Every structure is written in structure tokens, then in C-alpha cells.
Amino acid sequence: MNGKIVGAALVSHHPGLMQCEEFRVLQGAGQDSDLIAGYARLRQKIAQAAPDALVIFDSHWFTTGYHLVDGGERYSGTYISDEMPWYLHGVPYDYRGHPGLAGLVETVSRERGGYNRVISHPDLGRQYATINLVKQLRLEHAGLPVVTVSSCQNCDWQHFIRSGEAVGEAIARSGLRVLLLASGALSHKFNAIDWKPNHPRIFHESNVSRPENIASDKGAIDLFRQGRHAQLIERWDAEYRQLPWEAFGAHYLQMVGAMGGRDCTARGEPLSAYENARGTGNIHIWFHTEAQAPGPGPGQAAAAARAAEPASSGQKEPA
């Protein structure tokens, strides 16, 4: 027991952030996406929190019938996106898993009659909602283990909250310091293939698909700032499910479920500007949890410090 959630964040992962700086600056009308600088800010937050492991709620890993939890010891390979193979390809990865934490999630879920199950298969592919964060947050370099949780597509918001509750209880039993990352966007309606930008800076918020999506996203960000997660959940079916959010909000709802669901009052601190990506609304937001202390041991501090080091120029240009 005595495991703790030592931090949490809603994090963008869009493929444009994995392109080379020259291309990103061109797309940004002379200025890079602020989400890139936001990754550096998030790396500092991770360093300060000094987790033993991270859980990524992956909005691209769609499953049916179960909330799956990656239970492998290690993941390595070269990633190519089946969605955008001309744009996101040739990304090497090599990072640790945490089978013990993954197994605890299933144990808790079964006790509660839930639907979280561990999967550990060497041929199971990766999704860029996990890989892009592993790369941008330098989790390989830090040696921090990562457990990825899927987005089960035949679920309502209540099911996602319960999945997150199982994750939260597993963390409490684990004795580990764990950091949560909800990997995905807010509103997630793409612009048409022949769409013309409203603003020359492609990342500018006016390029998000619809004015009502921008207004809704900004309203949610304001509620995040205030820690009013109960109000977000109350509005879910009438507003956020209708937009919809990426993966119908599975990434956020599971994260907040692990943090107490409606009882969660963790205040959000934006670590980036709110930006467009092909019509979707993106931002990095850090949530202040109650469990930042006690401080890390020497090994934890060293690993977290490595995660906070400046990024190397490893992004890929489009083919």
C-alpha cells in the first residue's frame, strides 16, 4: 500500500509535433508550436514529481470488450503510423513496461466486477499516442517504465471512470509513485481534406474546426484551472460527448477516475497555448495532485532529471 499519484497531465500527441523543427516553423508562419515548448515544461514537472512509473491513457489504442492494460516487460521496435505513414514513420523506440503494476490493475478490476484486463503479447503494435509521448518526454532516456491503458470503444463515460478507479486503487496498493498522462486532444473534429486555413499560422486556434468547438474547449480549460472536474463530468453527455472529444474522452475520464472522479479537485495549470491540429483542439495541462511529498530517493531523482534534459533533434520530416 501507500502508493501515490504524484502528478497528472492532459497531453497532446499530434503527429505534426514529431516533424523536424524547420517544417514546424514553416507551418507556424515563422514560429514553432508552443506545444513543443510545453513538452519541455512538462519534462520539468515530471522531474520534480520523480515518479517510479507512468501510466498513459492512450486515445488511439481502441479496444472492444475490455479496457486493456499493457503488461509487457519491454517494448522496442521502429514505429510507422498506419493512419499517416507518409508523415510519421521511422521512429525507433525502446522503453520499459511495468508488469507488476499492470497486473494489479486487473486484480483490482476483477475484485470489483470490472473490465480491465492485462495483455502481454510481443507482436501487439504500438500507437503514436504512447510513442510520441515516450519520445518527446524522453522517457527512454530516463529509464522510466510506462504502462499504457486502452480506450474501450463500447463504453460510456461511467465505464471510463470505473476503469480509472481500478487504476487508482492499483496504484495505491503498489507502493509506487505513479504519474498519469491522458494522451489526446479535447474537441476532435477534423477539417475537410480540401479545407483552407483561416489563419496563416496553422497552429492558430482560429483553424480549429468550428467556433463552437473552440468555445467549448476553452470552457473546459477554464474548469480545469478551477479544479471543477465534477462539473465537467456533469456536462459530459450534453456537451463534450457531442463535439466529440478524442476517443470520446476516454483518456481524460480514466485519468480523472483514477484521481477520484467527481470528487477530484486537482487544479489545472496550462503548460502550452491552446492550438489547432487538423481541426482538433490541443493543449498540455498539468494537474496539481495532493501527493507531491515525500521527496524522491536518489535513484528516482536521477532518473527524473534525465527525463528533463533538453530534447535532441530526432523528429522526422514528412516523406
C-alpha positions in Angstrom: 0.0 0.0 0.0 0.9 3.7 0.2 1.3 4.1 -3.5 0.7 7.6 -4.7 -0.4 9.6 -7.8 2.4 12.2 -7.8 1.2 14.2 -10.8 -1.1 14.1 -13.8 -1.4 15.8 -17.2 -3.6 16.0 -20.3 -1.1 16.0 -23.1 -1.3 16.5 -26.9 0.4 13.9 -29.1 -0.5 15.1 -32.6 1.9 13.9 -35.4 2.9 17.4 -36.5 4.9 17.7 -33.3 7.1 14.8 -34.4 8.2 16.6 -37.6 11.5 18.5 -37.8 11.8 22.0 -36.4 12.2 23.6 -39.8 9.0 22.1 -41.1 7.1 23.0 -37.9 8.3 26.6 -38.0 7.2 26.8 -41.7 3.8 25.5 -40.7 3.7 28.0 -37.8 4.4 31.1 -40.1 7.8 31.6 -38.6 7.3 30.3 -35.1 7.2 26.8 -33.7 4.2 25.2 -32.0 4.0 26.2 -28.3 3.2 22.5 -27.6 6.9 21.8 -28.3 8.0 24.3 -25.6 5.2 22.8 -23.5 6.8 19.4 -23.6 9.9 20.9 -22.0 7.8 22.4 -19.3 6.2 19.1 -18.7 9.5 17.3 -18.5 10.4 19.7 -15.7 7.2 18.8 -13.9 8.0 15.1 -14.3 11.5 15.7 -12.9 10.1 17.5 -9.8 7.4 14.7 -9.3 10.1 12.0 -9.6 7.7 9.1 -10.4 8.7 5.4 -10.3 6.4 4.7 -13.3 4.0 6.4 -15.7 0.5 5.4 -16.9 -0.5 6.6 -20.3 -4.2 6.6 -21.2 -3.9 6.1 -24.9 -6.7 7.7 -27.1 -5.5 5.8 -30.2 -5.4 2.3 -28.8 -9.0 1.3 -29.4 -10.3 -1.9 -28.0 -13.7 -3.6 -27.8 -15.0 -5.5 -24.8 -12.2 -4.7 -22.3 -10.1 -1.8 -21.0 -6.7 -3.4 -21.9 -3.6 -2.7 -19.9 -0.1 -3.3 -21.4 1.7 -5.9 -19.3 5.0 -6.3 -21.1 8.5 -6.1 -19.6 9.9 -4.0 -22.5 8.8 -2.6 -25.8 11.2 -2.0 -28.7 11.0 -1.5 -32.5 10.5 1.1 -35.2 7.2 2.8 -35.4 5.2 3.7 -38.5 1.7 5.1 -38.3 -0.9 3.2 -40.3 -3.0 6.3 -40.3 -0.4 8.7 -41.7 2.6 6.6 -42.9 4.0 9.3 -45.2 4.1 11.7 -42.3 5.0 9.7 -39.2 7.4 6.9 -39.8 10.9 5.5 -38.9 10.5 6.3 -35.2 12.7 4.0 -33.1 11.6 3.2 -29.5 12.9 1.1 -26.7 11.3 1.5 -23.3 10.4 -0.4 -20.2 6.9 -1.7 -19.1 5.8 -2.5 -15.6 4.1 -5.9 -15.4 3.6 -5.7 -11.7 1.5 -2.5 -11.9 -0.4 -3.8 -14.9 -1.3 -7.0 -13.1 -2.5 -5.1 -10.1 -5.0 -3.2 -12.2 -6.5 -6.4 -13.4 -6.6 -7.8 -9.9 -8.5 -4.8 -8.6 -10.8 -4.8 -11.6 -11.8 -8.4 -11.2 -12.4 -7.9 -7.5 -14.9 -5.2 -8.4 -16.5 -7.0 -11.3 -14.8 -4.7 -13.8 -13.4 -5.0 -17.3 -9.7 -4.1 -17.1 -7.5 -6.9 -18.4 -3.8 -7.3 -18.9 -2.4 -8.1 -22.4 1.2 -9.1 -22.9 1.9 -10.1 -26.5 5.2 -9.5 -28.3 3.5 -8.8 -31.6 1.0 -6.3 -30.3 1.6 -3.0 -32.1 2.2 0.4 -30.6 0.1 3.6 -31.1 1.5 7.0 -31.5 -0.5 8.4 -28.6 2.0 6.5 -26.5 5.1 6.5 -28.7 5.1 10.3 -29.3 5.0 11.0 -25.6 7.7 8.4 -24.9 9.9 10.3 -27.4 9.0 13.9 -26.6 9.2 13.4 -22.8 12.5 11.4 -23.0 11.1 8.5 -21.0 13.5 6.0 -22.6 16.5 8.2 -21.6 15.1 8.4 -18.1 14.6 4.6 -17.9 11.0 5.2 -16.5 8.6 2.3 -17.0 5.4 3.0 -18.9 2.0 1.2 -18.6 -0.4 2.0 -21.4 -4.2 1.7 -21.0 -6.5 1.4 -24.0 -9.7 3.3 -24.9 -12.5 0.8 -25.0 -14.9 1.9 -27.7 -18.1 0.2 -26.5 -18.2 2.3 -23.3 -20.0 5.3 -21.8 -18.3 7.9 -19.5 -19.3 5.9 -16.4 -17.3 2.9 -17.6 -14.2 5.0 -18.2 -14.5 6.5 -14.7 -14.7 2.9 -13.2 -11.7 1.8 -15.3 -9.7 4.8 -13.9 -10.9 3.9 -10.4 -9.3 0.5 -10.8 -6.1 2.1 -11.9 -6.1 4.4 -8.9 -6.7 1.6 -6.4 -3.9 -0.5 -8.1 -1.5 2.5 -7.7 -2.5 2.8 -4.0 -1.7 -0.9 -3.4 1.5 -0.9 -5.4 3.6 1.3 -3.2 4.8 3.2 -6.3 5.0 6.9 -7.1 3.0 7.0 -10.4 2.4 9.8 -12.8 -0.7 9.8 -15.1 -0.8 11.1 -18.7 -4.0 11.4 -20.6 -2.7 11.4 -24.2 -5.1 13.1 -26.5 -7.0 16.2 -27.7 -10.1 18.0 -26.5 -12.6 18.5 -29.3 -11.7 16.2 -32.2 -13.4 17.1 -35.4 -11.1 17.1 -38.4 -11.1 19.8 -41.1 -12.1 18.6 -44.5 -9.3 17.3 -46.9 -9.7 20.5 -49.1 -10.0 22.9 -46.2 -8.3 26.3 -46.5 -6.7 27.8 -43.3 -8.4 30.7 -41.6 -5.0 31.9 -40.4 -1.5 31.5 -41.9 -0.2 30.1 -38.7 -1.5 26.5 -39.0 -1.4 26.1 -35.2 -3.6 29.2 -34.6 -6.8 28.4 -32.6 -9.0 30.0 -35.4 -8.1 27.0 -37.5 -9.9 24.6 -35.1 -12.8 23.1 -37.0 -15.7 25.1 -35.6 -16.2 28.2 -33.4 -18.4 26.2 -31.0 -15.7 23.7 -30.5 -13.2 26.5 -29.6 -15.7 27.9 -27.2 -16.4 24.5 -25.6 -12.7 23.7 -25.3 -11.9 27.0 -23.7 -14.8 26.5 -21.2 -13.3 23.1 -20.3 -9.8 24.6 -19.9 -11.3 27.2 -17.5 -13.0 24.4 -15.5 -9.7 22.6 -15.4 -8.0 25.7 -14.0 -10.6 25.8 -11.2 -10.4 22.0 -10.5 -14.1 21.7 -11.2 -14.0 18.1 -12.6 -17.4 17.3 -11.2 -18.9 20.0 -13.5 -17.1 18.6 -16.5 -18.5 15.2 -15.8 -22.0 16.5 -15.3 -21.8 18.2 -18.7 -20.3 15.1 -20.4 -23.3 13.7 -22.3 -24.9 17.0 -23.2 -21.7 18.8 -24.4 -18.3 17.0 -24.6 -19.7 13.7 -25.9 -21.5 15.6 -28.6 -18.4 17.5 -30.0 -16.9 14.9 -29.5 -13.6 14.8 -27.6 -10.9 12.5 -28.9 -11.7 8.8 -28.1 -15.0 10.1 -26.6 -12.8 11.4 -23.7 -11.6 8.0 -22.6 -8.1 9.4 -21.9 -9.3 12.2 -19.6 -12.1 10.3 -18.0 -9.9 7.3 -17.0 -7.3 9.7 -15.7 -9.8 11.7 -13.6 -11.4 8.4 -12.4 -8.0 7.4 -11.0 -7.9 10.7 -9.2 -11.3 10.4 -7.6 -13.8 11.1 -10.4 -16.4 13.7 -9.3 -14.5 14.2 -6.1 -11.3 15.2 -7.9 -10.5 18.9 -7.3 -7.0 18.9 -8.8 -6.4 22.4 -10.4 -5.1 22.5 -13.9 -2.1 24.6 -15.0 -1.8 25.1 -18.8 1.7 24.3 -19.9 1.1 25.5 -23.5 -1.1 27.6 -25.7 -4.3 26.1 -27.0 -3.6 25.2 -30.6 -5.1 23.6 -33.7 -4.1 20.3 -35.3 -6.1 19.5 -38.4 -9.2 21.0 -36.8 -8.8 19.4 -33.3 -8.2 21.4 -30.1 -4.9 20.7 -28.4 -3.2 21.8 -25.1 -0.9 20.5 -22.4 -2.4 20.9 -18.9 -0.7 19.8 -15.6 -2.9 18.9 -12.7 -1.6 19.5 -9.2 -2.2 16.5 -7.0 -2.0 16.2 -3.3 0.8 13.7 -3.2 4.0 15.5 -4.2 5.7 14.7 -0.9 7.7 12.9 0.4 10.6 13.6 -1.8 12.2 11.0 -4.1 15.2 8.9 -3.3 18.5 9.4 -5.1 17.7 6.8 -7.8 14.3 8.4 -8.6 15.7 11.9 -8.7 18.4 10.9 -11.1 16.0 9.1 -13.5 13.6 12.1 -13.4 16.4 14.6 -14.0 17.4 12.6 -17.2 13.8 12.9 -18.4 14.0 16.7 -18.0 17.1 17.1 -20.2 16.7 19.2 -23.4 15.3 17.3 -26.4 17.6 16.1 -29.1 16.7 16.8 -32.8 15.2 13.4 -33.6 11.9 14.5 -35.3 11.1 13.1 -38.7 10.4 15.1 -41.8 7.5 14.1 -44.0 8.4 11.7 -46.8 
